[in-house]
Amino acid sequence: MVKQQWRFLGMNTFRILCVNEYMRKGGGEYYFLQLVNGLSAKGCEVVGLSGRGDMERLAGKNIRFYGPDIRSRIATLVELLRNEQFDVLHANSFRELIPLVIAKQLSSSKCPVIYTKHNLNKLERCAFSRRLYGIFLRHFVKKTVVLSQKEGRHLVRDCYVPADKVAVIYNGVERGEKSLCGCNDRKWDVCFVGRMAPEKDPYLFLDVVRALDSMISNLKVVVAGDGDMLESVKTYAKTLGVIDRIDFLGWVDDVPEICSNSKILILTSKREQMPISVLQSMSAGTPVVSVDVGAIDEVVVHGINGFMVEHRSSEAIACRVLEILSDGGLWRDLSTNAKRIFEETFSLDSMLKEFILVCNSLIAS
């Protein structure tokens, strides 16, 4: 027990290998960077291994890079596991879990494997493949980390993974350094943060902007994110006649700065687990209006730190936004609660402490 307490305070003595597929722009990659850098700051010895990508410029000195093909990755992992000592192995995606497990078998490593599950994968689309997926996790993974209670229930109920092999650890982000207190002090009325991709449904967001434009004079909107759909999204904004209302910033590194200068974050995704942008907004005291998708209801408490909209209706979303912007007292209450809930449950420090606790328990066993 004393050992656990010292580790919890940052004196961590275990060595962990964290493996990621590519440093692309996305929530999973952001999680990988936060985990590697955060565990290092807590005193763990961390070796990060990843394919290259746009976000590699944000990587620290303890992240190494390896080739794109699976054979070279397995060879690199085998050599690493044979030549260096680790206490725990971590895969940041199912695609990287497979080569990691193969390399572990080939190198005769006895290290326990932790797998963080960010999204649904193709094996979960039918009952038979879900069963195979569950068998793989039961046999080769000591602990599967999921980002929501809903996802944990799914693994246990639908994939037959034992409950004691599943750990729910909510995503966490760093506390925002800047948080403008007043609603009227913020530059933009609403913001959208995310890739310009079909699953984020930026077109629905633009439909909301068009509805708001008829309700609010001098509406100011910001969109942070890029992707293959960016130009078509801009074209659609022109078609709707709202292009002049929107600041398209492209990819930004400092999302908390955008959130702290926005009055409300709008989430229109078709598929989500635990989006980083919502947590970054909460850390800045920015209320969230979101469609009911994934595990968002575990983050956004209806009427407390934002609003959930059951149907994917642009008018319904716009009406909730207008309700908040028209009532200064309501905005202040939602903002205060957003910061409080973030501090209690979704800070990076909370995530790291829970992850370290899982690692310590596996090492002890």
C-alpha positions as CSV (number, residue, x, y, z in Angstrom):
1,M,0.0,0.0,0.0
2,V,2.9,2.4,0.8
3,K,4.5,1.6,-2.6
4,Q,1.2,2.5,-4.3
5,Q,1.0,5.8,-2.5
6,W,4.6,6.8,-3.4
7,R,3.9,6.0,-7.1
8,F,0.7,7.9,-7.0
9,L,2.7,11.0,-5.9
10,G,4.9,10.7,-9.0
11,M,7.7,8.3,-7.8
12,N,6.9,5.7,-10.5
13,T,9.6,3.1,-11.1
14,F,8.0,1.0,-13.9
15,R,9.1,1.1,-17.5
16,I,6.5,1.1,-20.2
17,L,6.5,0.8,-24.0
18,C,3.7,2.7,-25.7
19,V,3.0,1.9,-29.3
20,N,0.9,4.0,-31.7
21,E,0.1,3.5,-35.4
22,Y,0.7,6.9,-37.0
23,M,1.1,10.5,-35.8
24,R,-2.0,11.7,-37.8
25,K,-4.2,14.5,-36.7
26,G,-6.8,13.0,-34.4
27,G,-8.0,12.3,-30.9
28,G,-6.3,8.9,-30.6
29,E,-2.9,10.5,-31.5
30,Y,-3.5,13.3,-29.1
31,Y,-4.2,10.8,-26.4
32,F,-0.9,9.0,-27.2
33,L,1.1,12.2,-26.9
34,Q,-0.7,13.1,-23.6
35,L,-0.1,9.7,-22.2
36,V,3.6,9.5,-23.2
37,N,4.5,13.0,-22.0
38,G,2.2,12.8,-19.0
39,L,3.6,9.5,-17.7
40,S,7.1,10.8,-18.2
41,A,6.3,13.8,-16.1
42,K,4.9,11.5,-13.4
43,G,8.3,9.8,-13.2
44,C,7.7,6.7,-15.3
45,E,10.3,5.5,-17.8
46,V,8.4,5.7,-21.1
47,V,9.5,4.7,-24.6
48,G,7.0,5.8,-27.3
49,L,7.0,4.1,-30.7
50,S,5.0,5.3,-33.6
51,G,4.7,5.7,-37.4
52,R,5.2,9.2,-38.7
53,G,2.6,11.8,-39.5
54,D,1.6,15.4,-39.2
55,M,1.7,15.5,-35.4
56,E,5.2,14.1,-35.1
57,R,6.5,17.7,-34.6
58,L,4.7,17.6,-31.3
59,A,6.5,14.5,-30.2
60,G,9.1,14.6,-27.4
61,K,12.5,13.1,-27.2
62,N,11.2,9.8,-25.8
63,I,9.1,9.0,-28.9
64,R,10.9,6.9,-31.6
65,F,9.6,6.3,-35.1
66,Y,9.5,3.1,-37.2
67,G,8.5,2.0,-40.7
68,P,5.0,1.8,-42.2
69,D,4.8,-1.9,-43.1
70,I,3.8,-4.5,-40.5
71,R,6.8,-6.7,-41.1
72,S,9.3,-4.0,-40.3
73,R,7.2,-3.0,-37.2
74,I,7.1,-6.5,-35.9
75,A,10.9,-6.8,-36.4
76,T,11.5,-3.5,-34.6
77,L,9.3,-4.5,-31.7
78,V,10.9,-8.0,-31.4
79,E,14.4,-6.4,-31.3
80,L,13.2,-3.8,-28.8
81,L,11.6,-6.4,-26.5
82,R,14.7,-8.6,-26.6
83,N,17.2,-5.9,-25.9
84,E,15.4,-3.6,-23.5
85,Q,13.5,-4.4,-20.3
86,F,9.9,-3.3,-19.9
87,D,7.3,-3.8,-17.1
88,V,4.2,-3.0,-19.2
89,L,3.4,-2.9,-22.9
90,H,0.7,-0.5,-24.2
91,A,-1.1,-0.5,-27.6
92,N,-2.9,2.7,-28.6
93,S,-5.1,1.0,-31.2
94,F,-6.2,-2.4,-32.3
95,R,-4.0,-2.2,-35.4
96,E,-1.0,-1.8,-33.3
97,L,-2.1,-4.4,-30.8
98,I,-1.8,-7.2,-33.3
99,P,1.9,-6.6,-34.2
100,L,2.7,-5.9,-30.5
101,V,1.2,-9.3,-29.5
102,I,3.0,-11.1,-32.3
103,A,6.3,-9.5,-31.2
104,K,5.7,-10.4,-27.6
105,Q,5.2,-14.0,-28.6
106,L,8.3,-14.1,-30.8
107,S,10.5,-12.4,-28.2
108,S,9.1,-14.6,-25.3
109,S,8.4,-11.4,-23.3
110,K,6.4,-11.9,-20.1
111,C,5.2,-8.2,-19.9
112,P,1.5,-7.6,-19.4
113,V,-0.3,-5.9,-22.3
114,I,-2.7,-2.9,-22.0
115,Y,-4.8,-1.9,-24.9
116,T,-6.6,1.4,-25.2
117,K,-9.8,1.2,-27.3
118,H,-10.7,4.4,-28.9
119,N,-13.3,3.5,-31.6
120,L,-15.4,0.7,-32.9
121,N,-13.5,-1.5,-35.3
122,K,-14.6,-3.7,-38.2
123,L,-14.6,-6.9,-36.1
124,E,-17.4,-5.5,-34.0
125,R,-19.9,-5.2,-36.8
126,C,-21.4,-8.7,-36.5
127,A,-21.9,-11.2,-33.7
128,F,-19.4,-13.8,-35.0
129,S,-16.5,-11.4,-35.5
130,R,-17.3,-9.7,-32.1
131,R,-16.8,-13.1,-30.5
132,L,-13.4,-13.6,-32.2
133,Y,-12.5,-10.0,-31.1
134,G,-13.4,-10.9,-27.6
135,I,-11.4,-14.1,-27.6
136,F,-8.3,-12.3,-28.8
137,L,-8.6,-9.7,-26.0
138,R,-9.2,-12.3,-23.4
139,H,-6.2,-14.4,-24.3
140,F,-3.6,-11.7,-25.2
141,V,-4.6,-8.5,-23.3
142,K,-4.4,-8.2,-19.5
143,K,-6.4,-5.0,-19.4
144,T,-8.5,-3.2,-22.1
145,V,-8.9,0.5,-21.3
146,V,-12.1,2.1,-22.5
147,L,-13.0,5.7,-22.4
148,S,-16.6,5.4,-21.2
149,Q,-18.9,3.3,-19.1
150,K,-21.0,2.6,-22.2
151,E,-18.1,1.2,-24.1
152,G,-17.1,-1.0,-21.1
153,R,-20.6,-2.4,-21.0
154,H,-20.4,-3.2,-24.7
155,L,-17.2,-5.1,-24.3
156,V,-18.5,-7.2,-21.5
157,R,-22.0,-7.8,-22.9
158,D,-21.4,-8.1,-26.6
159,C,-17.7,-9.2,-26.9
160,Y,-17.7,-11.5,-23.8
161,V,-14.6,-9.8,-22.3
162,P,-14.5,-10.5,-18.5
163,A,-15.3,-7.4,-16.5
164,D,-12.1,-7.7,-14.5
165,K,-10.1,-7.3,-17.8
166,V,-11.8,-4.0,-18.6
167,A,-10.9,-0.6,-17.0
168,V,-12.9,2.6,-17.6
169,I,-10.6,5.6,-17.7
170,Y,-12.1,8.8,-18.9
171,N,-10.1,10.8,-21.4
172,G,-8.3,13.7,-19.9
173,V,-6.7,17.0,-21.1
174,E,-4.5,19.6,-19.5
175,R,-6.1,22.5,-17.7
176,G,-6.6,25.5,-19.9
177,E,-4.1,28.2,-19.1
178,K,-6.6,30.9,-20.1
179,S,-10.3,31.0,-19.3
180,L,-12.3,34.2,-20.0
181,C,-14.9,34.5,-17.4
182,G,-17.5,36.6,-19.1
183,C,-19.7,35.5,-22.0
184,N,-19.6,38.9,-23.6
185,D,-15.7,39.0,-23.4
186,R,-15.5,36.1,-25.9
187,K,-14.8,36.7,-29.6
188,W,-17.0,34.0,-31.2
189,D,-20.6,33.0,-30.5
190,V,-20.2,29.4,-31.5
191,C,-17.3,27.1,-32.5
192,F,-16.7,23.8,-34.2
193,V,-13.6,21.8,-33.6
194,G,-12.8,18.7,-35.6
195,R,-11.6,17.1,-38.8
196,M,-13.5,18.0,-41.9
197,A,-14.7,14.4,-42.3
198,P,-18.1,12.7,-42.8
199,E,-18.3,11.3,-39.3
200,K,-18.0,14.8,-37.8
201,D,-20.8,16.1,-40.0
202,P,-19.7,19.7,-40.6
203,Y,-22.6,20.2,-43.0
204,L,-25.1,19.9,-40.1
205,F,-23.0,22.5,-38.2
206,L,-23.4,24.8,-41.2
207,D,-27.1,24.2,-41.2
208,V,-27.1,25.3,-37.5
209,V,-25.2,28.4,-38.4
210,R,-27.7,29.3,-41.1
211,A,-30.5,28.9,-38.6
212,L,-28.7,31.0,-36.0
213,D,-27.9,33.7,-38.6
214,S,-31.7,34.4,-38.8
215,M,-31.9,34.6,-35.0
216,I,-28.8,36.5,-34.0
217,S,-27.5,39.8,-35.4
218,N,-23.8,40.0,-36.3
219,L,-23.3,36.3,-35.6
220,K,-19.6,35.3,-35.2
221,V,-18.5,31.7,-35.8
222,V,-15.2,29.9,-35.8
223,V,-14.3,26.5,-37.4
224,A,-11.0,24.9,-36.3
225,G,-9.9,21.8,-38.3
226,D,-8.9,20.6,-41.7
227,G,-9.3,17.5,-43.8
228,D,-10.4,16.3,-47.2
229,M,-13.8,17.9,-47.0
230,L,-12.6,21.4,-46.1
231,E,-13.1,23.0,-49.6
232,S,-16.5,21.4,-50.0
233,V,-17.5,22.6,-46.6
234,K,-16.5,26.2,-47.5
235,T,-18.5,25.8,-50.8
236,Y,-21.6,24.7,-48.8
237,A,-21.1,27.7,-46.5
238,K,-21.2,30.0,-49.6
239,T,-24.3,28.3,-50.8
240,L,-26.0,28.9,-47.5
241,G,-24.9,32.5,-47.5
242,V,-23.0,32.3,-44.2
243,I,-19.4,32.2,-45.4
244,D,-18.9,35.8,-44.2
245,R,-19.9,34.8,-40.6
246,I,-17.3,32.1,-40.3
247,D,-13.5,32.2,-39.6
248,F,-12.0,29.0,-41.0
249,L,-8.7,28.6,-39.2
250,G,-7.7,25.2,-40.5
251,W,-5.7,22.9,-38.1
252,V,-4.8,24.6,-34.9
253,D,-2.5,23.3,-32.1
254,D,-4.0,25.5,-29.4
255,V,-7.6,24.3,-29.3
256,P,-8.1,25.5,-25.7
257,E,-7.4,29.0,-26.9
258,I,-10.2,28.7,-29.4
259,C,-12.5,27.3,-26.8
260,S,-11.8,30.0,-24.3
261,N,-12.6,32.7,-26.9
262,S,-15.9,31.0,-27.8
263,K,-19.2,31.2,-26.0
264,I,-20.5,27.7,-27.0
265,L,-19.1,24.6,-28.6
266,I,-21.4,22.7,-31.0
267,L,-20.8,19.0,-31.6
268,T,-22.6,17.5,-34.6
269,S,-20.7,14.2,-35.0
270,K,-22.4,11.0,-36.3
271,R,-19.9,8.8,-34.4
272,E,-17.9,9.6,-31.2
273,Q,-16.5,8.0,-28.1
274,M,-15.0,10.7,-25.8
275,P,-14.1,13.7,-27.9
276,I,-11.1,15.7,-26.8
277,S,-12.7,19.0,-28.0
278,V,-15.6,18.7,-25.5
279,L,-13.1,18.2,-22.6
280,Q,-11.0,21.2,-23.8
281,S,-14.1,23.3,-24.0
282,M,-15.2,22.3,-20.4
283,S,-11.7,23.2,-19.1
284,A,-12.2,26.7,-20.5
285,G,-15.7,27.0,-19.0
286,T,-17.3,26.8,-22.4
287,P,-20.8,25.2,-22.4
288,V,-21.5,22.4,-25.0
289,V,-24.5,21.8,-27.2
290,S,-24.3,18.3,-28.6
291,V,-26.3,15.8,-30.5
292,D,-26.9,12.6,-28.6
293,V,-24.1,10.4,-29.9
294,G,-21.7,7.8,-28.4
295,A,-20.9,8.4,-24.7
296,I,-21.4,12.2,-24.8
297,D,-24.1,11.9,-22.2
298,E,-21.3,10.8,-19.7
299,V,-19.6,14.2,-20.3
300,V,-22.4,16.6,-21.1
301,V,-25.0,16.6,-18.3
302,H,-28.2,18.0,-19.8
303,G,-29.0,21.4,-18.3
304,I,-26.0,21.4,-16.0
305,N,-22.9,22.0,-18.2
306,G,-24.6,22.1,-21.6
307,F,-27.5,20.6,-23.5
308,M,-28.1,17.4,-25.4
309,V,-30.3,17.4,-28.5
310,E,-31.9,14.0,-29.1
311,H,-32.6,14.4,-32.9
312,R,-30.1,15.6,-35.5
313,S,-32.1,18.7,-36.1
314,S,-30.4,22.0,-37.0
315,E,-33.3,24.0,-35.7
316,A,-33.4,22.2,-32.4
317,I,-29.6,22.7,-31.9
318,A,-29.9,26.4,-32.9
319,C,-32.8,26.9,-30.4
320,R,-30.7,25.5,-27.5
321,V,-27.8,27.8,-28.5
322,L,-30.1,30.8,-28.6
323,E,-31.5,29.9,-25.2
324,I,-28.0,30.0,-23.7
325,L,-26.9,33.1,-25.5
326,S,-30.1,35.0,-24.5
327,D,-29.7,34.3,-20.8
328,G,-26.5,35.5,-19.2
329,G,-27.3,33.8,-15.9
330,L,-27.8,30.4,-17.6
331,W,-24.5,30.8,-19.5
332,R,-22.7,31.5,-16.2
333,D,-24.2,28.5,-14.5
334,L,-23.3,26.2,-17.4
335,S,-19.8,27.6,-17.6
336,T,-19.1,27.2,-13.9
337,N,-20.4,23.7,-13.9
338,A,-18.4,22.8,-17.0
339,K,-15.2,23.8,-15.2
340,R,-16.2,22.0,-12.0
341,I,-17.0,18.7,-13.7
342,F,-13.8,18.9,-15.8
343,E,-11.7,19.3,-12.6
344,E,-13.5,16.5,-10.9
345,T,-13.4,13.9,-13.6
346,F,-11.7,14.8,-16.9
347,S,-8.4,16.5,-16.1
348,L,-5.2,15.0,-17.5
349,D,-4.0,14.4,-13.9
350,S,-7.0,12.2,-13.2
351,M,-6.5,10.2,-16.3
352,L,-2.8,9.6,-15.6
353,K,-3.4,8.6,-12.0
354,E,-6.0,6.0,-13.1
355,F,-3.7,4.7,-15.8
356,I,-0.8,4.4,-13.4
357,L,-3.0,2.6,-10.9
358,V,-3.8,0.0,-13.6
359,C,-0.2,-0.4,-14.5
360,N,0.8,-0.9,-10.8
361,S,-1.9,-3.5,-10.3
362,L,-0.7,-5.5,-13.3
363,I,2.9,-5.3,-12.2
364,A,2.0,-6.4,-8.7
365,S,0.1,-9.4,-10.0
